[in-house]
Amino acid sequence: MNLGNYYVYITTNPGKTVLYTGVTNDLKRRVFEHYKNKGNSKIFAGRYYCYKFIYYEHYPDIRQAIFREKEIKNMNRKKKDELVSANTPKWNFIII
């Protein structure tokens, strides 16, 4: 069992029109990577400027985190919006 600190997170672009969902064991590093890669057309999050961090969940088990990431990725946009809004009603960008 891989116990530790794993995060499922959502980033968005400045206009909040595109959402990117990912999983990581180092949230601060990952958010910085998204920022560093903004505008990189070879990467989905870069191509759509998804570097604004708006949501995360913590899991002690990587399998749980991956399962949840897949759940969120399979949600429609309305459900994702509701998920983010329930925790960040004004969709303020989170600073780590």
N, CA, C and O atoms as a GROMACS GRO file, in nm:
protein
  384
    1MET      N    1   0.084  -0.118   0.000
    1MET     CA    2   0.000   0.000   0.000
    1MET      C    3   0.089   0.124   0.000
    1MET      O    4   0.184   0.132   0.078
    2ASN      N    5   0.060   0.221  -0.085
    2ASN     CA    6   0.137   0.343  -0.095
    2ASN      C    7   0.071   0.455  -0.015
    2ASN      O    8  -0.007   0.533  -0.069
    3LEU      N    9   0.104   0.461   0.115
    3LEU     CA   10   0.045   0.566   0.199
    3LEU      C   11   0.134   0.688   0.200
    3LEU      O   12   0.256   0.678   0.204
    4GLY      N   13   0.070   0.804   0.196
    4GLY     CA   14   0.145   0.928   0.194
    4GLY      C   15   0.051   1.045   0.176
    4GLY      O   16  -0.063   1.043   0.222
    5ASN      N   17   0.099   1.145   0.108
    5ASN     CA   18   0.019   1.264   0.080
    5ASN      C   19  -0.001   1.275  -0.070
    5ASN      O   20   0.093   1.303  -0.145
    6TYR      N   21  -0.123   1.254  -0.112
    6TYR     CA   22  -0.158   1.262  -0.254
    6TYR      C   23  -0.275   1.358  -0.269
    6TYR      O   24  -0.363   1.366  -0.184
    7TYR      N   25  -0.273   1.431  -0.378
    7TYR     CA   26  -0.373   1.534  -0.400
    7TYR      C   27  -0.434   1.521  -0.539
    7TYR      O   28  -0.365   1.499  -0.638
    8VAL      N   29  -0.564   1.536  -0.543
    8VAL     CA   30  -0.636   1.553  -0.669
    8VAL      C   31  -0.666   1.702  -0.674
    8VAL      O   32  -0.711   1.760  -0.575
    9TYR      N   33  -0.640   1.764  -0.787
    9TYR     CA   34  -0.654   1.909  -0.794
    9TYR      C   35  -0.716   1.950  -0.926
    9TYR      O   36  -0.719   1.875  -1.023
   10ILE      N   37  -0.766   2.072  -0.927
   10ILE     CA   38  -0.822   2.131  -1.048
   10ILE      C   39  -0.759   2.268  -1.068
   10ILE      O   40  -0.750   2.348  -0.975
   11THR      N   41  -0.714   2.292  -1.190
   11THR     CA   42  -0.667   2.424  -1.228
   11THR      C   43  -0.758   2.475  -1.340
   11THR      O   44  -0.830   2.399  -1.404
   12THR      N   45  -0.753   2.604  -1.361
   12THR     CA   46  -0.832   2.666  -1.466
   12THR      C   47  -0.751   2.777  -1.532
   12THR      O   48  -0.644   2.814  -1.484
   13ASN      N   49  -0.802   2.828  -1.641
   13ASN     CA   50  -0.737   2.940  -1.708
   13ASN      C   51  -0.789   3.070  -1.646
   13ASN      O   52  -0.887   3.067  -1.572
   14PRO      N   53  -0.726   3.185  -1.676
   14PRO     CA   54  -0.771   3.311  -1.617
   14PRO      C   55  -0.918   3.343  -1.643
   14PRO      O   56  -0.983   3.405  -1.558
   15GLY      N   57  -0.972   3.303  -1.757
   15GLY     CA   58  -1.113   3.328  -1.787
   15GLY      C   59  -1.208   3.225  -1.728
   15GLY      O   60  -1.329   3.238  -1.741
   16LYS      N   61  -1.153   3.123  -1.663
   16LYS     CA   62  -1.230   3.016  -1.598
   16LYS      C   63  -1.318   2.940  -1.696
   16LYS      O   64  -1.427   2.895  -1.661
   17THR      N   65  -1.271   2.926  -1.820
   17THR     CA   66  -1.350   2.857  -1.922
   17THR      C   67  -1.305   2.713  -1.945
   17THR      O   68  -1.377   2.635  -2.006
   18VAL      N   69  -1.185   2.678  -1.898
   18VAL     CA   70  -1.131   2.543  -1.916
   18VAL      C   71  -1.086   2.492  -1.780
   18VAL      O   72  -1.029   2.566  -1.700
   19LEU      N   73  -1.114   2.364  -1.753
   19LEU     CA   74  -1.070   2.301  -1.628
   19LEU      C   75  -0.974   2.188  -1.659
   19LEU      O   76  -0.992   2.114  -1.756
   20TYR      N   77  -0.873   2.174  -1.575
   20TYR     CA   78  -0.778   2.064  -1.586
   20TYR      C   79  -0.775   1.993  -1.451
   20TYR      O   80  -0.762   2.059  -1.348
   21THR      N   81  -0.788   1.861  -1.451
   21THR     CA   82  -0.785   1.781  -1.329
   21THR      C   83  -0.662   1.692  -1.331
   21THR      O   84  -0.632   1.629  -1.432
   22GLY      N   85  -0.591   1.688  -1.219
   22GLY     CA   86  -0.471   1.606  -1.211
   22GLY      C   87  -0.453   1.548  -1.072
   22GLY      O   88  -0.532   1.576  -0.981
   23VAL      N   89  -0.347   1.468  -1.056
   23VAL     CA   90  -0.312   1.408  -0.928
   23VAL      C   91  -0.162   1.426  -0.908
   23VAL      O   92  -0.085   1.420  -1.004
   24THR      N   93  -0.121   1.447  -0.783
   24THR     CA   94   0.020   1.469  -0.753
   24THR      C   95   0.049   1.433  -0.608
   24THR      O   96  -0.043   1.422  -0.526
   25ASN      N   97   0.176   1.417  -0.577
   25ASN     CA   98   0.217   1.398  -0.438
   25ASN      C   99   0.286   1.524  -0.385
   25ASN      O  100   0.328   1.528  -0.270
   26ASP      N  101   0.298   1.625  -0.469
   26ASP     CA  102   0.362   1.752  -0.430
   26ASP      C  103   0.284   1.866  -0.495
   26ASP      O  104   0.314   1.908  -0.607
   27LEU      N  105   0.186   1.914  -0.424
   27LEU     CA  106   0.094   2.014  -0.479
   27LEU      C  107   0.164   2.144  -0.516
   27LEU      O  108   0.139   2.200  -0.622
   28LYS      N  109   0.251   2.191  -0.430
   28LYS     CA  110   0.321   2.317  -0.456
   28LYS      C  111   0.405   2.308  -0.584
   28LYS      O  112   0.401   2.397  -0.669
   29ARG      N  113   0.480   2.200  -0.596
   29ARG     CA  114   0.563   2.179  -0.716
   29ARG      C  115   0.476   2.170  -0.841
   29ARG      O  116   0.510   2.228  -0.944
   30ARG      N  117   0.366   2.099  -0.832
   30ARG     CA  118   0.280   2.076  -0.949
   30ARG      C  119   0.215   2.206  -0.996
   30ARG      O  120   0.206   2.232  -1.116
   31VAL      N  121   0.169   2.285  -0.901
   31VAL     CA  122   0.109   2.414  -0.938
   31VAL      C  123   0.214   2.502  -1.005
   31VAL      O  124   0.184   2.570  -1.103
   32PHE      N  125   0.336   2.501  -0.953
   32PHE     CA  126   0.444   2.579  -1.016
   32PHE      C  127   0.471   2.529  -1.158
   32PHE      O  128   0.494   2.609  -1.248
   33GLU      N  129   0.468   2.397  -1.178
   33GLU     CA  130   0.489   2.341  -1.312
   33GLU      C  131   0.381   2.389  -1.409
   33GLU      O  132   0.410   2.421  -1.524
   34HIS      N  133   0.258   2.393  -1.362
   34HIS     CA  134   0.149   2.443  -1.448
   34HIS      C  135   0.175   2.588  -1.487
   34HIS      O  136   0.157   2.627  -1.602
   35TYR      N  137   0.219   2.666  -1.390
   35TYR     CA  138   0.248   2.808  -1.418
   35TYR      C  139   0.363   2.820  -1.518
   35TYR      O  140   0.356   2.898  -1.613
   36LYS      N  141   0.466   2.742  -1.496
   36LYS     CA  142   0.585   2.746  -1.582
   36LYS      C  143   0.552   2.702  -1.724
   36LYS      O  144   0.613   2.750  -1.820
   37ASN      N  145   0.457   2.612  -1.740
   37ASN     CA  146   0.422   2.557  -1.872
   37ASN      C  147   0.308   2.630  -1.942
   37ASN      O  148   0.265   2.587  -2.049
   38LYS      N  149   0.260   2.740  -1.884
   38LYS     CA  150   0.149   2.812  -1.948
   38LYS      C  151   0.192   2.855  -2.089
   38LYS      O  152   0.301   2.908  -2.109
   39GLY      N  153   0.103   2.832  -2.183
   39GLY     CA  154   0.132   2.866  -2.321
   39GLY      C  155   0.203   2.758  -2.400
   39GLY      O  156   0.221   2.772  -2.520
   40ASN      N  157   0.244   2.649  -2.336
   40ASN     CA  158   0.312   2.539  -2.404
   40ASN      C  159   0.208   2.458  -2.481
   40ASN      O  160   0.126   2.387  -2.421
   41SER      N  161   0.210   2.468  -2.611
   41SER     CA  162   0.107   2.404  -2.694
   41SER      C  163   0.115   2.252  -2.695
   41SER      O  164   0.022   2.186  -2.742
   42LYS      N  165   0.222   2.194  -2.644
   42LYS     CA  166   0.237   2.049  -2.642
   42LYS      C  167   0.168   1.985  -2.522
   42LYS      O  168   0.155   1.862  -2.516
   43ILE      N  169   0.125   2.066  -2.427
   43ILE     CA  170   0.064   2.017  -2.304
   43ILE      C  171  -0.077   2.075  -2.293
   43ILE      O  172  -0.095   2.195  -2.312
   44PHE      N  173  -0.176   1.992  -2.263
   44PHE     CA  174  -0.315   2.040  -2.254
   44PHE      C  175  -0.326   2.161  -2.162
   44PHE      O  176  -0.377   2.265  -2.202
   45ALA      N  177  -0.279   2.146  -2.040
   45ALA     CA  178  -0.292   2.256  -1.944
   45ALA      C  179  -0.216   2.379  -1.989
   45ALA      O  180  -0.259   2.492  -1.963
   46GLY      N  181  -0.106   2.360  -2.057
   46GLY     CA  182  -0.028   2.473  -2.109
   46GLY      C  183  -0.097   2.541  -2.225
   46GLY      O  184  -0.103   2.663  -2.231
   47ARG      N  185  -0.147   2.462  -2.316
   47ARG     CA  186  -0.216   2.514  -2.435
   47ARG      C  187  -0.336   2.601  -2.397
   47ARG      O  188  -0.364   2.702  -2.463
   48TYR      N  189  -0.407   2.561  -2.291
   48TYR     CA  190  -0.526   2.635  -2.249
   48TYR      C  191  -0.501   2.724  -2.128
   48TYR      O  192  -0.596   2.775  -2.068
   49TYR      N  193  -0.375   2.744  -2.092
   49TYR     CA  194  -0.336   2.833  -1.982
   49TYR      C  195  -0.403   2.796  -1.850
   49TYR      O  196  -0.446   2.883  -1.774
   50CYS      N  197  -0.411   2.666  -1.822
   50CYS     CA  198  -0.472   2.619  -1.697
   50CYS      C  199  -0.366   2.616  -1.586
   50CYS      O  200  -0.314   2.510  -1.552
   51TYR      N  201  -0.335   2.731  -1.533
   51TYR     CA  202  -0.236   2.740  -1.427
   51TYR      C  203  -0.291   2.804  -1.300
   51TYR      O  204  -0.219   2.818  -1.201
   52LYS      N  205  -0.418   2.842  -1.301
   52LYS     CA  206  -0.481   2.901  -1.183
   52LYS      C  207  -0.539   2.789  -1.097
   52LYS      O  208  -0.632   2.720  -1.139
   53PHE      N  209  -0.485   2.770  -0.980
   53PHE     CA  210  -0.522   2.663  -0.888
   53PHE      C  211  -0.650   2.700  -0.815
   53PHE      O  212  -0.656   2.803  -0.747
   54ILE      N  213  -0.756   2.615  -0.828
   54ILE     CA  214  -0.884   2.650  -0.766
   54ILE      C  215  -0.944   2.544  -0.673
   54ILE      O  216  -1.039   2.573  -0.601
   55TYR      N  217  -0.889   2.422  -0.673
   55TYR     CA  218  -0.954   2.316  -0.594
   55TYR      C  219  -0.856   2.203  -0.570
   55TYR      O  220  -0.773   2.172  -0.655
   56TYR      N  221  -0.866   2.139  -0.450
   56TYR     CA  222  -0.789   2.018  -0.426
   56TYR      C  223  -0.855   1.932  -0.318
   56TYR      O  224  -0.933   1.980  -0.237
   57GLU      N  225  -0.820   1.805  -0.320
   57GLU     CA  226  -0.862   1.708  -0.219
   57GLU      C  227  -0.737   1.629  -0.180
   57GLU      O  228  -0.652   1.602  -0.264
   58HIS      N  229  -0.726   1.592  -0.053
   58HIS     CA  230  -0.611   1.517  -0.003
   58HIS      C  231  -0.650   1.370   0.020
   58HIS      O  232  -0.760   1.340   0.066
   59TYR      N  233  -0.557   1.280  -0.014
   59TYR     CA  234  -0.576   1.137   0.008
   59TYR      C  235  -0.447   1.076   0.060
   59TYR      O  236  -0.339   1.114   0.015
   60PRO      N  237  -0.455   0.981   0.154
   60PRO     CA  238  -0.335   0.914   0.203
   60PRO      C  239  -0.290   0.799   0.113
   60PRO      O  240  -0.177   0.752   0.125
   61ASP      N  241  -0.375   0.755   0.024
   61ASP     CA  242  -0.347   0.639  -0.061
   61ASP      C  243  -0.354   0.680  -0.208
   61ASP      O  244  -0.453   0.738  -0.252
   62ILE      N  245  -0.249   0.651  -0.283
   62ILE     CA  246  -0.243   0.690  -0.424
   62ILE      C  247  -0.357   0.628  -0.504
   62ILE      O  248  -0.408   0.690  -0.597
   63ARG      N  249  -0.398   0.508  -0.468
   63ARG     CA  250  -0.507   0.443  -0.542
   63ARG      C  251  -0.638   0.520  -0.526
   63ARG      O  252  -0.714   0.534  -0.621
   64GLN      N  253  -0.663   0.569  -0.404
   64GLN     CA  254  -0.782   0.650  -0.381
   64GLN      C  255  -0.776   0.779  -0.463
   64GLN      O  256  -0.875   0.820  -0.523
   65ALA      N  257  -0.659   0.841  -0.465
   65ALA     CA  258  -0.642   0.966  -0.538
   65ALA      C  259  -0.664   0.946  -0.688
   65ALA      O  260  -0.732   1.027  -0.752
   66ILE      N  261  -0.608   0.840  -0.742
   66ILE     CA  262  -0.625   0.812  -0.886
   66ILE      C  263  -0.771   0.782  -0.918
   66ILE      O  264  -0.823   0.826  -1.019
   67PHE      N  265  -0.836   0.706  -0.831
   67PHE     CA  266  -0.978   0.675  -0.851
   67PHE      C  267  -1.060   0.804  -0.854
   67PHE      O  268  -1.145   0.822  -0.940
   68ARG      N  269  -1.032   0.892  -0.758
   68ARG     CA  270  -1.107   1.019  -0.751
   68ARG      C  271  -1.077   1.108  -0.872
   68ARG      O  272  -1.167   1.174  -0.925
   69GLU      N  273  -0.952   1.110  -0.914
   69GLU     CA  274  -0.916   1.189  -1.033
   69GLU      C  275  -0.999   1.142  -1.153
   69GLU      O  276  -1.051   1.225  -1.228
   70LYS      N  277  -1.010   1.013  -1.170
   70LYS     CA  278  -1.089   0.958  -1.282
   70LYS      C  279  -1.236   0.994  -1.268
   70LYS      O  280  -1.303   1.024  -1.366
   71GLU      N  281  -1.287   0.989  -1.144
   71GLU     CA  282  -1.426   1.028  -1.120
   71GLU      C  283  -1.451   1.171  -1.165
   71GLU      O  284  -1.546   1.199  -1.237
   72ILE      N  285  -1.363   1.261  -1.122
   72ILE     CA  286  -1.379   1.402  -1.156
   72ILE      C  287  -1.365   1.423  -1.307
   72ILE      O  288  -1.443   1.498  -1.366
   73LYS      N  289  -1.268   1.358  -1.368
   73LYS     CA  290  -1.249   1.373  -1.512
   73LYS      C  291  -1.372   1.325  -1.591
   73LYS      O  292  -1.399   1.375  -1.700
   74ASN      N  293  -1.444   1.231  -1.536
   74ASN     CA  294  -1.564   1.180  -1.603
   74ASN      C  295  -1.690   1.261  -1.574
   74ASN      O  296  -1.795   1.235  -1.633
   75MET      N  297  -1.680   1.359  -1.486
   75MET     CA  298  -1.795   1.446  -1.457
   75MET      C  299  -1.817   1.542  -1.574
   75MET      O  300  -1.723   1.578  -1.645
   76ASN      N  301  -1.941   1.582  -1.592
   76ASN     CA  302  -1.966   1.687  -1.692
   76ASN      C  303  -1.927   1.822  -1.631
   76ASN      O  304  -1.901   1.832  -1.511
   77ARG      N  305  -1.924   1.923  -1.713
   77ARG     CA  306  -1.878   2.054  -1.668
   77ARG      C  307  -1.963   2.108  -1.554
   77ARG      O  308  -1.911   2.169  -1.460
   78LYS      N  309  -2.093   2.088  -1.561
   78LYS     CA  310  -2.182   2.138  -1.456
   78LYS      C  311  -2.146   2.077  -1.320
   78LYS      O  312  -2.141   2.149  -1.220
   79LYS      N  313  -2.121   1.949  -1.316
   79LYS     CA  314  -2.085   1.881  -1.191
   79LYS      C  315  -1.951   1.931  -1.138
   79LYS      O  316  -1.935   1.951  -1.018
   80LYS      N  317  -1.856   1.952  -1.229
   80LYS     CA  318  -1.725   2.006  -1.187
   80LYS      C  319  -1.742   2.146  -1.131
   80LYS      O  320  -1.682   2.181  -1.029
   81ASP      N  321  -1.823   2.227  -1.196
   81ASP     CA  322  -1.849   2.363  -1.147
   81ASP      C  323  -1.910   2.358  -1.007
   81ASP      O  324  -1.872   2.437  -0.920
   82GLU      N  325  -2.003   2.267  -0.985
   82GLU     CA  326  -2.066   2.253  -0.854
   82GLU      C  327  -1.965   2.208  -0.749
   82GLU      O  328  -1.968   2.256  -0.635
   83LEU      N  329  -1.876   2.119  -0.786
   83LEU     CA  330  -1.773   2.071  -0.694
   83LEU      C  331  -1.683   2.186  -0.650
   83LEU      O  332  -1.658   2.204  -0.531
   84VAL      N  333  -1.635   2.263  -0.745
   84VAL     CA  334  -1.549   2.376  -0.713
   84VAL      C  335  -1.626   2.480  -0.632
   84VAL      O  336  -1.575   2.530  -0.532
   85SER      N  337  -1.746   2.513  -0.674
   85SER     CA  338  -1.826   2.616  -0.608
   85SER      C  339  -1.861   2.580  -0.464
   85SER      O  340  -1.873   2.669  -0.379
   86ALA      N  341  -1.878   2.453  -0.435
   86ALA     CA  342  -1.910   2.410  -0.299
   86ALA      C  343  -1.796   2.441  -0.202
   86ALA      O  344  -1.819   2.463  -0.083
   87ASN      N  345  -1.674   2.444  -0.252
   87ASN     CA  346  -1.557   2.469  -0.168
   87ASN      C  347  -1.497   2.608  -0.186
   87ASN      O  348  -1.435   2.662  -0.095
   88THR      N  349  -1.516   2.664  -0.304
   88THR     CA  350  -1.462   2.796  -0.336
   88THR      C  351  -1.572   2.872  -0.411
   88THR      O  352  -1.565   2.886  -0.533
   89PRO      N  353  -1.673   2.921  -0.338
   89PRO     CA  354  -1.792   2.979  -0.402
   89PRO      C  355  -1.763   3.086  -0.507
   89PRO      O  356  -1.833   3.094  -0.608
   90LYS      N  357  -1.664   3.169  -0.483
   90LYS     CA  358  -1.634   3.276  -0.578
   90LYS      C  359  -1.524   3.237  -0.676
   90LYS      O  360  -1.478   3.320  -0.756
   91TRP      N  361  -1.482   3.112  -0.671
   91TRP     CA  362  -1.376   3.061  -0.758
   91TRP      C  363  -1.248   3.144  -0.746
   91TRP      O  364  -1.178   3.167  -0.844
   92ASN      N  365  -1.220   3.188  -0.624
   92ASN     CA  366  -1.094   3.260  -0.601
   92ASN      C  367  -0.979   3.164  -0.621
   92ASN      O  368  -0.987   3.046  -0.585
   93PHE      N  369  -0.873   3.214  -0.677
   93PHE     CA  370  -0.755   3.131  -0.700
   93PHE      C  371  -0.686   3.106  -0.567
   93PHE      O  372  -0.669   3.198  -0.486
   94ILE      N  373  -0.645   2.981  -0.545
   94ILE     CA  374  -0.579   2.941  -0.420
   94ILE      C  375  -0.430   2.961  -0.435
   94ILE      O  376  -0.370   2.921  -0.536
   95ILE      N  377  -0.369   3.021  -0.336
   95ILE     CA  378  -0.224   3.039  -0.335
   95ILE      C  379  -0.166   2.942  -0.233
   95ILE      O  380  -0.211   2.936  -0.119
   96ILE      N  381  -0.067   2.867  -0.275
   96ILE     CA  382  -0.006   2.768  -0.184
   96ILE      C  383   0.126   2.822  -0.133
   96ILE      O  384   0.193   2.755  -0.055
   0.00000   0.00000   0.00000
